[in-house]
Amino acid sequence: MEDFHRYLGEGLFIVYLVALIAAFVMTRRGREVPPWLTGVAHGLLAIQVGLGIILLLSGGLRGVHWLHPVVGLTAFLAVGFVPAIMKRSRPDSSQTARFAVTAGVLAVLTLTAQLIATLSLS
């Protein structure tokens, strides 16, 4: 399960990076991001956090710095702030542009969590 958690975490960064690029390109073309893309990205993040919690409770994350689960949970909580981000952004910006910002923040958080885990285990 630890390996699956690690590989899914590495994949999440790529998923959010692809989502960010797709949202950026679609914004330039005046199109909206398909709901399935956001659903897949956020669903994978939920699975990742769930696995991390299971590993944490079962003692499977020994040797990982305490910041790793904190950053991981922060990424998960950031998804909950999406409506607030959408509400506070410029009214003339598209939903796709606002999603690009969210995907960018989540990509940075997932990469940070991955780097913390990698550095603390080496």
Salt bridges, closest charged atoms under 4 A:
ASP3 OD1 - ARG6 NH2 3.15
ASP92 OD1 - ARG90 NE 3.10
